């Protein structure tokens, strides 16, 4: 630059440029030292910022996953603590069963023990229904799955284990019937036939006992000489013996009807030690003689239209899968074959109205080997083959309860006792070949076998006997990782007494019949629970095994929850290590080295001072030109 040039001060411009650059660098140092971060904006390190933000997302996810895991552990501990209470209840029940199995106790003593058993069963039910975490019920099956039936008049369902999401069409092919036993002694006062008797008139002395068995559960009914038949009926109905008692239309003969349908709940009287059942005309001989039904007789000895004993019959259903068609091709059915009777997952039989995994995993080949319309297995590419239900998880983990109302409904009760329970085996197709006539293929169309007394509109019939069952897995999902699908499913148990085999609940709200009439007592289906019995030595022995099985089930639940808790504890430990290492890595990218940055700041401060001085010198340099004017 020429000494005499004054229009452009190039030296000052150069000094200013360097001073401004130093100032910008010092401002960056100020920001880094103030925030402790090397990267405060994208311009500080473009690639480093992207990597750092991704790591921050992982770290945030890891921290929340730790919280999720710890919340899951708390939830599991809540359930496991309650299972400890369930174990204590079951251990007490087992001790009582062992105590009652000793014949040093009278029936009165065992009745008192039974009262405690009943209270313990109710306590177990209460614990199962009331155990909650954040308002979620843990031990009543809600944390296993949801089972929904679109027609509660037909059935209910409950989840008791791991289930597969699926929808089913269920057809009730044959609704099981309940056992009926009618007294045949024409129980009137011998001196005055028009007078209702007291039990002393048939030989009851002082206090005696009537033993009633249903599903192997014994209930002892106290019988007193001065009781009337009505007194006995009321005592039986209050005892929850698994039966409902009533009187015939004349009020003379006692009738007992099992509260639950199926052969499992057939009524018997044990050895009838005091002969009460015999005196009431409920059985023949000194012991039960129920090997074959017998018709009731009038005073003249003529057979009446009802039987003295009608055995409970099995319930048979057909289930069609309507979701996983690619795995199990089935036909949804047609009006003449509700529920896909010919193409289903199988036909299933139960000795009561309850279908557990035992029944649902073992389909039967046909209703009747001689039936020309016996159910077929699903056909794949024209080849009929059995469905491996166990491997598919279909129908596993659920219990299906056919509503008792179907067994006690009006259509079940006819004067011809033989027809009870058979009506659902027929499909009323108005276009079918008349009963007994041969169709175009020369075969008899059995679908047209509609009993004359069954005059029910097809729409109502279909609604009654077919329903949709929807099963959904609702096990809690704990998200225990920072990324998608890093989850764990936890299986909580179902400790309801019915699931553990300690009781059977009645599911119905209908009238009770005695095989010919509505019971004169006007009895309605109560909220009935048939608990395990300790009222005889034999029942107490059997109860020990039942309770042992319940203890094993609860132990399995606790063990499973314990394993989940251990897994979550390990997950928390892993997440803590991952958090530490990820934070360290992110720190190396994002955090500032304070010592290095202070050194840079000191250098920038010196350069600022030097640059300012040089800018001043450059500005003063042009002042020397003025000396030429002197």
C-alpha angles and dihedrals in degrees: 000000000000114000092232098054113109107158094078120035097200093172091056092047090052093047091048092050093053092043092053091048091051090048091053091050091048090050089053089050090050090052093047094047092046095048099030088228127117091203114051098152136015092260090063092067119344098191093037091054092053093049092044094051091050090051090048089055089052092047092049090049091048092051092050091046089055088054090047091051092049091049088050091051090052090050092049092046089053091055095041091052090054090048087058087058090048089053090051090051092049093047089053090049090051092050089052091049092052089047093050091048089068113092093218085090126083125222088259090056091049090050089058090049089049090055090058091047090054091051091049091051090052090048091052089050091049092049091049093050099041103042105111141165116196087346092305114126108230111185108035097076097269090110091052104050148311123255116191128183118195092212114043089182087071106038151337129217137203133194115229102164146002110328139190119235105250145133122227138190110219123196122192102222095177124009109214118236131224127248115259125195121185127194113236104188098099089233106214133130108282093218095047114023091196093060122087111237136234114228093255086071090069095045104274109152123200108305120352136160135246111200114207120188126194121169087351091300113128125211122184115215118199112228122195129195094235094051120114121218088258090055090052092048091052093047092051092048092050093048096068090225094161091261137083117223129210144153131251122252092277092048091235108101125060118228128192123199123188112242090221127047127234137062090279089072098046110146121241137161104222111225090333089229096192095036092239094138090051093049090050090052093243095128141008125254127356091305134038114291101186098132091117133017116259128202119242115243134214125227090278091055095251119144115254124216094258129063129239090228130024117180120224113256132217125264115233125194137176120217125201122192110225101178116047094052095155091058099038113018111206139160118244089221136239136251090272093048109036117204096010095289093178097045111038142128085258148295115269132199130203130184087222136018092278122095112193128175088275092064097034094053092052112059118188121234097229145351090237126002088224094051110111089205096053113155118271128218116246112281121227115194089342093306116116113222140160120261117239096225094172095059093042093053087223112147091006121128096022136103119206120204117196107212114256090222089078089062095045099038124121093256090060094058116078133145088249102074092191092071096057113117095009099087095085091057090074129072113212101220108171090204096050124112111271115264113284095010121118118242128219090282091054093248126118113252103227092186089079093062095112113159112239092234091057103085102159127144110253093235091057091044092053092048090051099049105033130056141159120249118200120194123190130179108236101170112146113263116212115201102214102166137060095245139059119291094010090133143126128213117220122207112214116192133242110231099174108141092240091057090049091052094247097117145007120222124211113233109197143091100197138107123280122234133195095216095277111029140025106265111266090227087071087231118184127196105273129204085275127186122184105202129193110277132231094174096110132037092244093050091048090053091052091046091060091064092043092053091045089057090049090051090051091051093051090045089054090051092050093046091051093048089047091054091050090050091051090048091052091047089054089046091054090050092050092047091051090053092045090049091051095049095042091049090050091051093048090048092057090055101039109026123085124237098237096199093050093045092049088053089051091048091052090050091049092049091053091046090050091054092045093045092049090051092049091048088053091049091048091051091048093050094078090054087075090068089070090067088072089068093061 
